Amino acid sequence: MTAIAPHIAAFLRERLPHQRGASVHTCEAYAYAFKLLFEYASARFHRLPSRLSLEQLDAALVIAFLDHLETVRGNSPSTRNARLIAIKSFMAFVEYRVPALIEQSRQIHAIPAKRTDTPLVHHLAREEIQALLNAPNLESRSGIRDRAMVHLCFAAALRVAELVTLPLTALTLHPAASLRVTGKGRRERTLPLWKQVAADLRAWLAVRRAQPGVEELFVNAQGLPMTRSGFEYVLAKHTSTAAASCPSLANKKISPHVLRHSCALMMLQATGDVRKVALWLGHADVQTTEMYLRIDPTEKLDALKGMVPLQLQRGHFRVPDALIALLQPA
């Protein structure tokens, strides 16, 4: 039996960050996927995770684990597929280290990804965004920070990981306000900022107090870098406040990615150019950005206007006499 612990350690510490150049977020996502897998396998085989062997990581276990994710944990097919990708990547790594497990690895690679639905993305209307930005109390330090964070997340269409890891050096306020963002795949993009966003950021920088050595732009009350869950809490709090003046927000579940979608849709409506939206969002493929065309009615209305209606022959319906109609059975 081949112990799994040294191989997973080499995969997460050497293969992903150094050989593949994976980002910190990718490494963390893969590590969490294996945490779930090993906890499930530990309960299934009644062995400590550190005592599990590679031979136990077969196709039957992986399929059962994927079913467990959907039925017990309530994960979506997309999350299931992401966990499967992590497992397949690890097994491809193992093939070179333990050639005797090639057939076992091939069986796992044969497990198909599950087809997923592609629903319309959720977004906010302009008045809902306005109410959300007006919710923070600008007479407090936390309110100034919250306004700056929400405003920047929306205006720059940032992913939450991009927002909370922004260093101070990424922000330029003179001569023109701009932001340098490193997104997925280490793709960098530079975004000009609205004057209102720059004003909110200047207000935050004036009261920002961070612990020594903390270079992130946004920090919490203790002066430490803001976390993903911290910003999600901030957003939920101000959404609840904004719902008092904008009731439509009460029935919406707003996440940082909803702000990103809202910015993308507004930009598409303003420019009509999906390529410009893709550049703003940092998408590697324009096909990813085309999902916003499905929720923007402007393109469909333009297409409708360009169509010539068919000339159909009209019939003549003879209205029956009122008395005869009354006597007919219902």
PyMOL commands that set and color helices and strands:
alter all, ss='L'
color gray80, all
select helices_A, chain A and resi 5-19+24-45+49-51+54-56+59-71+77-97+99-109+126-134+141-155+160-164+168-170+184-186+195-207+228-242+247-251+256-271+274-281+286-294+297-305+322-327
alter helices_A, ss='H'
color red, helices_A
select strands_A, chain A and resi 171-172+178-182+188-192
alter strands_A, ss='S'
color yellow, strands_A
deselect
rebuild
show_as cartoon
